Amino acid sequence: MALELTGEQMAVLERLAGAGFEIVAFPMYASAVGVRRGECAALLERVEVGMRLIGEACWMVEGNMSVRVRRKGKLWFVWKNKQVEATESRIGKVARFQQALEHMLMGHMEGSRE
């Protein structure tokens, strides 16, 4: 089932795509819009005026969205029984991805009513 998007929501996604973000579908999150750049991804939800981030951005593990967990004193990005270490480099990439995404989303909000 396709999401119904307003003109404003489509404009946000077009602006994100123009800035190098890939708009993707994650079947497990059918009511959300997926956004990906490299190995980083996030989910967006539709709001009255545009889109907003759901939760936190993540690192992709074998093409799937992961969660960050601490195990035996180390941080890991985990999806099902697969995991990759949450190194400083990966954590930094996710943080920069999320910051860039939030900046793009906030840029849209500045031009609209609040």
C-alpha positions in Angstrom: 0.0 0.0 0.0 1.5 3.3 -1.1 1.7 6.2 1.4 -0.4 9.2 0.5 1.8 12.3 0.7 0.8 16.0 0.5 2.6 18.4 -1.9 4.6 19.8 1.1 5.7 16.3 2.1 6.7 15.5 -1.5 8.7 18.7 -1.7 10.6 17.7 1.4 11.5 14.3 -0.1 12.5 15.9 -3.4 14.8 18.3 -1.5 16.3 15.4 0.4 16.9 13.4 -2.8 18.5 16.5 -4.3 20.9 16.7 -1.4 22.0 13.1 -1.9 19.7 11.2 0.4 18.1 8.1 -1.1 14.4 7.7 -0.4 13.7 4.0 0.3 11.0 1.7 1.6 11.7 -0.5 4.6 8.9 -3.2 4.5 9.0 -3.6 8.3 8.1 0.1 8.6 5.4 0.5 5.9 3.9 3.6 7.5 7.2 5.4 7.5 9.4 6.8 4.8 13.0 5.5 4.8 15.9 7.8 4.0 19.4 6.4 3.4 22.9 7.7 2.5 25.7 5.2 2.4 25.4 2.9 5.4 23.3 5.3 7.4 19.5 5.3 7.5 16.5 6.8 9.3 12.8 6.8 9.3 10.5 9.8 8.7 6.9 10.2 9.5 4.4 12.4 7.9 3.3 15.5 9.9 0.9 18.2 9.0 3.6 20.4 7.5 6.2 18.1 6.0 8.1 15.3 7.6 10.0 14.6 10.8 12.5 12.1 12.1 11.3 9.1 14.0 13.7 8.2 16.8 17.4 8.1 15.8 19.3 7.4 12.7 21.1 4.1 12.5 23.8 2.1 10.8 22.7 -0.5 8.2 23.6 -4.1 9.0 23.3 -6.4 5.9 20.9 -3.9 4.3 18.6 -3.7 7.4 18.1 -1.0 10.0 19.9 -1.7 13.2 19.7 -0.7 16.9 22.6 0.3 19.0 23.2 -1.8 22.0 25.9 -2.3 24.7 27.2 -5.8 25.1 30.1 -6.7 27.4 31.2 -3.1 27.6 31.2 -2.5 23.8 28.7 -0.7 21.6 27.2 -2.7 18.6 24.8 -2.0 15.8 22.5 -5.1 15.8 19.9 -6.5 13.4 18.5 -9.9 14.4 21.5 -12.1 15.0 23.9 -10.0 13.0 26.0 -7.2 14.5 28.8 -4.8 13.6 30.9 -2.9 16.2 29.7 0.6 16.7 33.2 2.1 16.2 33.9 5.8 16.7 34.0 6.2 12.9 30.6 4.6 12.4 29.0 6.5 15.3 30.4 9.7 13.8 29.0 8.9 10.4 25.5 8.2 11.8 25.7 11.4 13.9 26.7 13.5 10.8 24.0 11.8 8.7 21.3 12.6 11.4 22.5 16.2 11.8 22.4 16.7 8.0 18.9 15.2 7.8 17.6 17.2 10.7 19.1 20.4 9.1 17.3 19.6 5.9 14.0 19.0 7.7 14.4 22.1 9.9 15.1 24.2 6.7 11.7 23.2 5.5 10.0 24.2 8.7 11.6 27.6 8.7 9.7 28.5 5.5 6.4 27.2 6.8 4.0 28.2 9.5 4.8 26.9 13.0 
